[in-house]
Amino acid sequence: MAKMKPRVESGVVLFDVFYEDGSRASNRKVPAEGLGGLDGDEPARAFIDEQERKIADMSGKPPRVIDRIVRSGR
């Protein structure tokens, strides 16, 4: 009988990001520790905004404007 490895919680939540130009980025990782509670997923927006600024700085292009974020489906 094969042994199954226990599932390890990664501590991240995946989000799909939809931009105002109609494009989409899937499975953006956000630390789970700051999510939930009274603010729900709103702290994820700030984290993803920061990721966008870093990506824009590295690419030399302006950051894309985020329309909405939703948790990725399983």
C-alpha positions in Angstrom: 0.0 0.0 0.0 1.4 3.3 -1.0 2.0 6.0 1.6 0.5 9.4 0.9 2.4 12.5 1.9 0.5 14.8 4.2 -0.8 17.9 2.6 1.2 20.9 3.7 -0.6 24.3 3.9 1.6 26.7 1.8 0.5 29.8 3.6 -0.5 31.6 0.4 -3.8 32.4 -1.3 -4.0 32.6 -5.1 -5.8 35.4 -6.8 -6.8 36.3 -10.4 -6.1 39.9 -11.2 -8.3 41.7 -13.8 -7.0 44.9 -15.3 -8.9 47.9 -16.8 -7.5 47.1 -20.3 -9.3 43.7 -20.2 -6.2 41.6 -19.5 -5.9 39.1 -16.7 -3.1 37.6 -14.6 -3.8 34.3 -12.9 -2.6 32.7 -9.7 -0.9 35.7 -8.1 0.4 34.6 -4.7 -0.6 36.5 -1.6 0.4 35.5 2.0 -2.6 34.1 3.8 -1.7 35.6 7.2 -3.1 39.0 6.4 -6.4 37.9 4.9 -9.7 37.2 6.4 -11.2 38.9 9.5 -13.1 42.1 9.1 -11.2 43.2 6.0 -11.7 40.0 4.1 -9.5 39.9 1.0 -9.0 43.7 0.9 -5.4 43.5 2.2 -4.6 41.3 -0.9 -5.3 44.4 -3.1 -2.5 46.4 -1.4 -0.1 43.4 -1.7 -0.9 42.9 -5.4 -0.5 46.7 -6.0 3.0 46.5 -4.6 3.8 43.5 -6.8 2.6 45.5 -9.8 4.8 48.5 -8.9 7.8 46.2 -8.6 7.0 44.5 -12.0 6.6 47.9 -13.6 9.9 49.1 -12.2 11.8 46.1 -13.5 10.2 46.3 -16.9 10.4 50.0 -17.3 6.7 50.2 -18.2 4.0 51.9 -16.2 2.0 49.7 -13.9 -1.3 48.4 -15.2 -4.4 49.7 -13.5 -6.2 46.9 -11.6 -10.0 46.7 -12.0 -10.7 43.8 -9.6 -9.2 40.8 -7.9 -10.9 37.5 -7.1 -9.7 34.3 -5.5 -8.5 31.8 -8.0 -10.8 28.7 -8.5 -9.5 25.4 -7.4 
